[in-house]
Amino acid sequence: MVVVAIVGVLAAVGISLLRQYVVSSKSGEAVTVVQAIRAAQERFRAENQVYLDVSRGDLTRYYPTDGEPGNERYNWEQPDHDEYPGWQRLAVPVTIPVRFGYATVAGGVGDALPLLGTARDAPWNAGTQVVEPWYVIQARGDPDEDGTFTFLVATSFTGELYQEDGDVEAAE
């Protein structure tokens, strides 16, 4: 009986670890795409001296989804999407279907930093003075399909990638 109990405990721990691994691998897509968007923004600035405001100042204009990112996979190429021309111009090299929605806004010196669509405040100070052109990238998805969205945020003025898990209600 003791052996059966031990096997049961080990199985429960193993299933929990496997679930975490699967969810982590689904979030890995967002990290990869956010880094690709960062690289595309830097290439664009090298050629044009400014970053591209693909999402027109609104970090809730997610691409390639038309609405709430969920558990479906979307091809990156979405010609009917309103944001498609901007993403084509930015030339982000994404070749796989994605689960997350992505938005990126940009501005110059003196432009106000955007509000995030996350449940918490921005990962930078509200009074941050930006002294050069900037961009912010936000990804939103539900990788474990439980109704709790995961947000990833990256900026040109920090080298970090911020991640937050928050309820849908709290994020809106």
ChimeraX attribute file (.defattr): number of C-alpha atoms within 10 A of each C-alpha:
attribute: neighborCount
match mode: 1-to-1
recipient: residues
	/A:1	6
	/A:2	7
	/A:3	8
	/A:4	9
	/A:5	10
	/A:6	11
	/A:7	12
	/A:8	12
	/A:9	11
	/A:10	12
	/A:11	12
	/A:12	12
	/A:13	11
	/A:14	12
	/A:15	11
	/A:16	11
	/A:17	11
	/A:18	12
	/A:19	12
	/A:20	12
	/A:21	12
	/A:22	13
	/A:23	14
	/A:24	13
	/A:25	12
	/A:26	18
	/A:27	22
	/A:28	13
	/A:29	17
	/A:30	24
	/A:31	18
	/A:32	12
	/A:33	19
	/A:34	24
	/A:35	16
	/A:36	16
	/A:37	23
	/A:38	20
	/A:39	16
	/A:40	20
	/A:41	27
	/A:42	19
	/A:43	16
	/A:44	17
	/A:45	15
	/A:46	11
	/A:47	10
	/A:48	10
	/A:49	11
	/A:50	19
	/A:51	25
	/A:52	24
	/A:53	20
	/A:54	24
	/A:55	22
	/A:56	14
	/A:57	18
	/A:58	17
	/A:59	22
	/A:60	21
	/A:61	23
	/A:62	23
	/A:63	27
	/A:64	27
	/A:65	22
	/A:66	15
	/A:67	11
	/A:68	16
	/A:69	23
	/A:70	21
	/A:71	17
	/A:72	14
	/A:73	14
	/A:74	19
	/A:75	13
	/A:76	19
	/A:77	16
	/A:78	17
	/A:79	11
	/A:80	10
	/A:81	13
	/A:82	15
	/A:83	20
	/A:84	18
	/A:85	14
	/A:86	14
	/A:87	23
	/A:88	14
	/A:89	12
	/A:90	20
	/A:91	16
	/A:92	18
	/A:93	13
	/A:94	14
	/A:95	9
	/A:96	13
	/A:97	14
	/A:98	23
	/A:99	24
	/A:100	31
	/A:101	25
	/A:102	27
	/A:103	26
	/A:104	30
	/A:105	22
	/A:106	25
	/A:107	20
	/A:108	15
	/A:109	11
	/A:110	11
	/A:111	14
	/A:112	15
	/A:113	21
	/A:114	15
	/A:115	14
	/A:116	20
	/A:117	20
	/A:118	26
	/A:119	17
	/A:120	12
	/A:121	11
	/A:122	15
	/A:123	15
	/A:124	11
	/A:125	8
	/A:126	11
	/A:127	8
	/A:128	10
	/A:129	12
	/A:130	15
	/A:131	11
	/A:132	13
	/A:133	18
	/A:134	22
	/A:135	23
	/A:136	25
	/A:137	23
	/A:138	27
	/A:139	28
	/A:140	29
	/A:141	26
	/A:142	25
	/A:143	25
	/A:144	18
	/A:145	12
	/A:146	10
	/A:147	15
	/A:148	18
	/A:149	26
	/A:150	21
	/A:151	25
	/A:152	21
	/A:153	24
	/A:154	23
	/A:155	21
	/A:156	17
	/A:157	15
	/A:158	10
	/A:159	8
	/A:160	11
	/A:161	15
	/A:162	14
	/A:163	18
	/A:164	13
	/A:165	17
	/A:166	17
	/A:167	14
	/A:168	15
	/A:169	10
	/A:170	12
	/A:171	15
	/A:172	10
